[in-house]
Structure formats: structure tokens, C-alpha cells
Amino acid sequence: MPFAAKHQFGEINGTRVSFVEKKISEERMQFLKDLLEYNGFEVIVQEEKRKSEEDPQLYTVGVTDMMFNPVIWVYDRKLKTKDGRIVSADYWFQKKEETKPQYWESMWD
């Protein structure tokens, strides 16, 4: 899943947010929530409406900081993991636990 092309804004439960990701799994939601809260953001999560009980529960994640844009924060190396490493694009997308190589070294994989 690539980054969203545009910085998206909206509301979750009456609170203005900058959307991080929409229609994601619970596992992905928890990963992003933990990472963003560790980096000092107030995270708001909303459950998406399901068409039927058999459909998986999906979530939308937003932060109250209207200036937050995941593309900028990841590629400007502003986010940190709990053990102090800089978050790479591969780490953000949960492709690798390792935060190296940097995005420009893995672009051609």
C-alpha cells in the first residue's frame, strides 16, 4: 500500500483530524496507533461500518495534529521507534523490522 497522494483531512467522532490511513486491519491500526502515540501524537481511531457480520472489522486512523502528513514525517526521518531508531518507509509499511537500508537503497527491489 503506497502513501496517499494528498494530505487528507476530515472528522472522526466530531474531532478534526489529519487522516493517517483508512480501511485498515486491526493489526495495522494498532501498529500505527502505538508508533504515533510514542512520537507524541494524539491518535483517534474509528471503526468502519461493516456490510455484514462476516466482513472483517476495518479501521480509520487519524491524528489531531493537522500538520501531520505521513509522507513528510517518514521521508524527513522525523519518526522514531520505541528503541530510538529512525522509521523508514519499509518499517512504516511493516515490510521489515529493520529500519535500514534507507528508502533510496530499496527503491529498486
Secondary structure by P-SEA (a helix, b strand, c coil): ccccccbbbbbccccccccccccccaaaaaaaaaaaaaaccbbbbbbcccccccccccbbbbbccccccaaaaaaaccccccccccccccccccccccccccccccccc
